[in-house]
Amino acid sequence: MSEKNGEDQGEKLDQIPESDESILLDVDALLAEEDPEFLKSIGNIKIDASKVVSEDSVDASADIQRTINENALVYLKRPFEFKSNPKVVAGFWTIVIVALVALVFAWKNKDILFSQQLFITSLETLGSPVQSYNPNSETEDFYDNTRFAKNLISMSPLHVNIKPSENSTDNPMLAFEVTVEGLSADAIVEIKDRQAEFKDLLARLTETKTYDELVVADGKRQLCDQFRDLLNANLTRGQVRRVLLKTFIIKP
């Protein structure tokens, strides 16, 4: 009877589960006896506690990410919630439209806005547009302009004897008046002050001409040019532009 009880108690002891720690100790003892090198290599393995992620930290990260996504979704919906907040929505879309228009304008005019021309290669880029015209028909002389105040003086008549020629008598004569046009008032004032002197110079020049020279138009035109050069050579102020014949009476 006692032996039977002892066997029953032994079976009950065998059925009692060993603790985890005792099992690990038995495994360590077995490994130390059978393969000490393997146990030593396992003992050298170290685990960085800072890199171990706990379940609580994973759950916290998930909650944070979920919150961020929800907030982002709320902000993305705001520009379209016109009924709940019309002023904010209208202001937002106004800024967006203005920004788009500015970007389009800058893109189309990028060559003008962003180009840097450090040197002027041609003055044509800074000048006015070139206009073509006919100088013979579309120009107006500065001194013949009706808006230009002309400087004129008419000398008193001159009477001179000119040289005879083939088509004249032995004593041809000439009576004429000239009008002098100056480039400035200074020349006219000086001619008026020295009129007697200048009339004598013109008379002496005319006496060297023949009847045949002065009776034709070219001779008269040449005489006026010589009058102009003679006056300019003796003026001290200003210049004479031209000399015109006011009257011209020639006797053969």
C-alpha positions in Angstrom: 0.0 0.0 0.0 2.8 2.4 0.8 4.6 1.5 -2.4 1.6 2.3 -4.4 1.2 5.6 -2.7 4.9 6.4 -3.4 4.4 5.7 -7.1 1.4 7.9 -7.3 3.2 10.7 -5.7 6.1 10.3 -8.1 3.8 10.5 -11.1 2.2 13.7 -9.7 5.6 15.2 -9.3 6.5 14.4 -12.9 3.3 16.0 -14.1 4.1 19.3 -12.4 5.4 21.8 -15.1 8.8 23.2 -14.5 9.2 27.0 -14.5 10.7 28.9 -17.4 13.8 29.8 -15.5 14.5 26.2 -14.5 14.1 25.1 -18.1 16.5 27.8 -19.3 19.0 26.8 -16.7 18.7 23.1 -17.8 19.3 24.3 -21.4 22.3 26.4 -20.4 23.7 23.4 -18.4 23.2 21.1 -21.4 24.8 23.5 -23.8 27.7 24.1 -21.5 28.3 20.4 -21.3 27.7 19.5 -24.9 28.8 22.6 -26.9 30.5 25.3 -24.8 31.7 27.3 -27.9 28.1 27.7 -29.1 27.0 28.9 -25.7 29.9 31.4 -25.6 28.9 32.8 -29.0 25.3 33.2 -27.9 26.5 35.0 -24.8 28.4 37.6 -26.9 25.3 38.7 -28.6 24.1 42.1 -27.4 20.8 43.8 -27.9 20.6 47.6 -28.1 17.7 48.6 -25.9 17.3 52.0 -27.6 16.4 50.2 -30.9 13.9 47.9 -29.4 10.4 49.2 -30.2 7.8 48.4 -27.7 4.1 47.8 -28.6 3.2 51.0 -26.8 5.5 53.1 -28.9 4.2 51.5 -32.1 0.7 52.3 -31.0 1.6 55.9 -30.1 3.2 56.4 -33.5 0.2 55.0 -35.3 -2.1 57.4 -33.3 0.2 60.4 -34.2 0.2 59.5 -37.9 -3.6 59.0 -37.8 -4.0 62.5 -36.2 -1.7 64.1 -38.8 -3.7 62.5 -41.7 -7.0 63.7 -40.2 -5.7 67.3 -39.8 -4.3 67.3 -43.3 -7.6 66.1 -44.6 -9.4 68.9 -42.7 -7.0 71.6 -44.1 -7.5 70.2 -47.7 -11.2 70.4 -47.4 -11.3 74.0 -46.2 -10.7 75.7 -49.6 -13.9 73.9 -50.8 -16.1 74.6 -47.8 -17.7 77.7 -49.3 -21.0 77.4 -47.3 -19.3 77.2 -43.9 -16.7 79.9 -44.4 -17.2 81.9 -47.6 -14.8 84.8 -46.9 -11.8 82.6 -46.2 -12.6 80.4 -49.3 -13.1 83.5 -51.6 -9.8 85.1 -50.3 -7.9 81.8 -50.8 -9.0 81.4 -54.4 -8.5 85.0 -55.2 -4.8 84.7 -54.1 -4.5 81.5 -56.2 -5.9 83.2 -59.3 -3.7 86.2 -58.9 -0.6 84.1 -58.4 -1.4 82.0 -61.5 -1.9 85.2 -63.6 1.4 86.6 -62.3 3.2 83.3 -63.2 1.7 83.3 -66.7 2.7 86.9 -67.3 6.2 86.3 -66.0 6.6 83.3 -68.3 5.4 85.1 -71.4 7.7 88.1 -70.7 10.6 86.2 -69.3 12.9 87.5 -72.0 12.2 91.1 -71.0 12.0 90.6 -67.2 15.0 88.4 -66.7 17.3 89.5 -69.5 20.4 91.5 -68.5 21.9 93.5 -71.3 25.2 94.7 -69.9 26.5 96.3 -73.0 24.9 98.3 -75.8 25.9 96.7 -79.1 23.9 99.0 -81.3 22.3 102.4 -80.8 19.5 101.3 -83.0 17.9 99.7 -80.0 17.7 103.0 -78.2 16.8 105.2 -81.2 13.4 106.2 -82.6 11.9 104.3 -85.5 13.5 105.0 -88.9 11.4 107.0 -91.3 12.0 107.1 -95.0 11.3 110.2 -97.1 12.0 111.8 -100.4 14.4 114.7 -99.8 13.4 116.4 -103.1 9.7 116.6 -102.3 9.1 116.0 -98.6 11.6 118.3 -96.9 11.4 121.9 -95.9 14.4 124.1 -95.7 14.9 125.6 -92.3 15.4 129.1 -93.5 12.5 128.9 -96.0 10.2 127.7 -93.2 7.2 130.1 -92.8 7.7 129.9 -89.1 11.2 131.2 -89.3 11.8 134.9 -88.8 13.7 136.1 -91.8 16.5 138.7 -91.5 16.2 140.9 -94.6 17.4 144.3 -95.6 16.9 146.1 -99.0 19.6 148.4 -100.2 18.9 151.6 -102.0 19.2 151.5 -105.9 22.6 151.3 -107.5 23.5 152.8 -111.0 26.7 151.6 -112.7 28.3 151.5 -116.1 29.1 148.0 -117.3 31.5 146.9 -119.9 30.4 146.9 -123.5 30.1 143.7 -125.5 29.2 142.4 -128.9 25.4 142.9 -128.4 25.6 146.3 -126.6 26.5 149.9 -127.4 29.7 151.5 -126.3 28.2 152.7 -123.0 25.8 150.1 -121.5 24.3 150.9 -118.1 22.7 149.0 -115.2 20.3 150.1 -112.5 19.4 147.5 -109.8 18.3 147.0 -106.2 19.3 144.1 -104.0 17.7 142.5 -100.9 20.1 140.8 -98.5 19.0 137.8 -96.3 21.2 137.2 -93.3 21.5 134.0 -91.2 21.2 136.2 -88.1 20.2 139.7 -87.1 23.8 140.6 -86.5 24.7 140.5 -90.2 21.7 142.7 -91.1 22.5 145.3 -88.4 26.1 145.5 -89.6 25.0 145.8 -93.3 22.6 148.6 -92.4 25.3 150.5 -90.4 27.9 150.1 -93.3 25.4 150.3 -96.2 27.4 152.9 -98.1 30.6 150.9 -97.9 28.9 147.7 -99.0 27.0 149.5 -101.9 30.4 150.7 -103.2 31.8 147.2 -103.1 28.8 145.8 -105.0 29.1 148.6 -107.6 32.8 148.0 -108.2 32.1 144.3 -108.7 29.2 145.0 -111.1 31.4 147.3 -113.3 33.6 144.4 -114.2 30.7 142.6 -115.9 29.8 142.9 -119.6 26.3 143.4 -121.1 26.2 139.9 -122.5 27.0 138.3 -119.2 24.3 140.1 -117.3 21.5 139.9 -119.9 21.0 136.2 -119.4 19.6 134.4 -116.3 22.8 132.5 -115.5 24.7 135.7 -115.5 22.3 137.3 -113.0 22.4 134.2 -110.7 26.2 134.2 -110.8 26.2 137.9 -110.0 24.0 137.3 -106.9 26.4 134.5 -105.7 29.4 136.8 -106.1 27.5 139.6 -104.1 27.0 137.1 -101.2 30.6 136.0 -101.2 31.8 139.6 -101.2 29.6 140.6 -98.3 30.6 137.6 -96.2 34.2 138.3 -96.9 33.8 141.8 -95.4 31.4 141.2 -92.5 32.7 141.0 -89.0 29.5 139.6 -87.4 27.2 137.1 -88.8 26.9 135.7 -92.4 24.7 136.4 -95.4 22.7 133.5 -96.7 21.8 134.9 -100.1 21.4 138.1 -102.1 18.2 138.6 -104.2 17.7 141.1 -107.1 14.7 143.3 -106.2 14.9 145.3 -109.5 17.2 144.9 -112.5 17.1 147.3 -115.4 19.8 147.0 -118.0 20.5 149.4 -120.9 22.5 148.1 -123.9 
